[in-house]
Amino acid sequence: MGTTNVLPFHPAILPFLKRARLDPIRHFNGIKVDRQLITTLVERWRKETHCFNFREGEATITLKDVAILTHLPIDDKPVCVSDHPPEDCDGMPGWVHLIHSVLGVNVPVKGCVDATDRMPPMRKHQVSITWLTKYFRDHYESHPLTEESPEDEKERYARVYLIGMIEGVFFSKKSSNLLSCRWLRIILGSWEEMGENSWASACLANIYHNLCNASLKAVREFSGAMFIVQFWAWEHMPWIAPVQRPNRDWPIDHPLRGEAYGTR
């Protein structure tokens, strides 16, 4: 499961991710999700109990599972987001001014992105991740990020990278092109305050929400961090896990390295 709305990871941004305690997420872009496996699990999900109903009994994904599979923090504060926009400033809408002040980019609120996208990059409380990522991809193609780049440039790259990973991979929606501005208060805020959040708890709650939604008869698609559900199934039902050789290119601290995830 990967998305082109995520900038490539660069080692120069790792110190910022560690300050936010989100450095483990760099391992999870580009993971292929077995849709047949997820569909089978969704059919056995019971939203009344938040459990999978198997022949042998009930089972569910716990906070401990998410913490072990992702290495995300489970302590401290809950992740709370708000749709209430900041006050307008310098003649710009609140969200537009926030993006401009932190990322240094003016997001158009009118006009077309290109010939294939007739919606403006910014509308109400959402911004186009496709537009934002393309803007910075073009920028870093002409001005590549290096270890010698200024700290503010590394920090800006790290924030755009997190925007793509959080909204496009871990908390993705069916309309994954649009980023809810409610995340901007966290991602564009203090790194230390970002690190005080219980990201594993938020991820688990989002998984429950998406499994309950996908289990409805009228819903034919699923969203969210379904790759975690897949890893959970491989861990607890190893007979369905793929048998493959460990990827020696993975760093030693990669969460998926080893026998626990089907690499035997």
Secondary structure, DSSP 8 states (H G I E B T S, - for coil): ---TTS----GGGHHHHHHTT-GGGGG-TT----HHHHHHHHHTEETTTTEEEETTEEE---HHHHHHHH----SSB-----------BTTB-HHHHHHHHHH-----SSS-SBTTB-S-SEETTEEEHHHHHHHHHHHHHHS---TTS-HHHHHHHHHHHHHHHIIIIIS--TTTTEEEGGGHHHHTS-HHHHTTB-HHHHHHHHHHHHHHHHTSTT-----S-HHHHHHHHHHH-GGGS--B---TTS-TT-TT-SGGGTB-
